[in-house]
Amino acid sequence: MNRIVYILGAGFSAPLGLPVVSNFLERSKDMYFQDREKFQHFSDVLNKIDEMSKAKNYYETDLLNIEEILSIIEMRESIFGDQGQERYFSKYIVDVIKHYTPRIKRANPENEWSSTIFGEGQSNLYGCFVASLLGYAFQLAEYRNDIYPKSYCTSVPAETDFEYNVITLNYDMVLEQITDYLLKKDMVSTSFKRSATEGVVGWENGLLAKLHGSADTGIIIPPTWNKGLANNSIRAEWQIAYNSLSNANHIRFIGYSLPTNDSYLKYLLLTSIMEADHLKTIDVLCLDPNESVSRRFHDFIKFKKLRFRSDTTENYLVKHMQEYGEGWPKEIQFDKLEHAHEDFFKNAN
């Protein structure tokens, strides 16, 4: 059995239009000025940012970077214990993420069945990826009805050689939206597990650990210098991630740039490797026009089987989807992720 852990950063969801650290503030201002009444609570954050402009007269700081902004706010909260600030900028972050997360649009059931399973547009790219992670297989049905696409999910062969867990640093619900979409149409019976089975310490297949919290729960760790794990639910996510990494054979970073201030993830990797017995590869996919991301990964990871490729998540997902061809047979199992991944990384360094 090959146990594979994907670690997803903001670059994984960016092709769907979700904001990243560098444009989060600008995108939130677009929301605020389009509907001041609905997003009136944004004014608290925006006013704080205006107050911070004084700091630029004395120190070098980037007040267009949401991580920099919220770190300054959280420093003040840590000193003076103003929990109200934490609540309002947590709500601010959640509202922005929810606003920009695209909903899956149901495709016309009369279209080619391979383009209707996961909805329209880019949902298909992400849908194929999720289907591979969870081992879905689909079969063309003779008849459904006018509401649902003419397909349904079949059982997965037990002899699969690959198991997948996912660790994400994102708050969004991109992965869960796909499985929810399929579950509501009775096309699948399984989804990601958001918590480990009680008492399980080692590997458990199909887990999704959200290290910074999730928009659906409203419990998040803002992207700041103080990524504490005091919240029990957040600590549980990190324990799941630790168990996954310490039992992994392959670790894959997608859309994550290893920022210098994200020391918590580095320490998680360092801690988990102490328990790892058979790690075979570490692969990194991240757009890197000036090679700074590659340098950070190679400086931190000394493992000789580290491969780095500068490219987009979208190209990676397109490569995977192309493995299944344009005209699908009546039965299809999503089992080509490994072949697509190796082909994508064959010239990586």
Buried (B, 14 or more C-beta within 10 A) or exposed (E): EBBBBBBBBBBBBBBBEBBBBEBBBEBBBBBBEEEEEEBEBBEBBBEBBEEBEEEEEEEEBEBBBBBBBBBBBBEEBBEEEEEEBBEBBBBBBBBBBEBBBBEBEBBEBEEEBBBBBBBBBBBBBBBBBBBBBBBBBBBBBEEBEEEBBBBBBBEBEEEEEBBBBBBBBBBBBBBBBBBEBBBEBEBBEBBBBBBBEEEEEEBBBBBBBBBBBBBBEEBBBBBBBEBEBEEEEBEBBBBBBBBBBBBBBBBBBBBBBBBEEBEBBEEBBEEBBEEBEEBEBBBBBBBBEEEEBBEBBBEBBEEEEBBBBBBBBBBBBBBBBEBBEEEBEEEBBBBBBBEBBEBBBEEBE
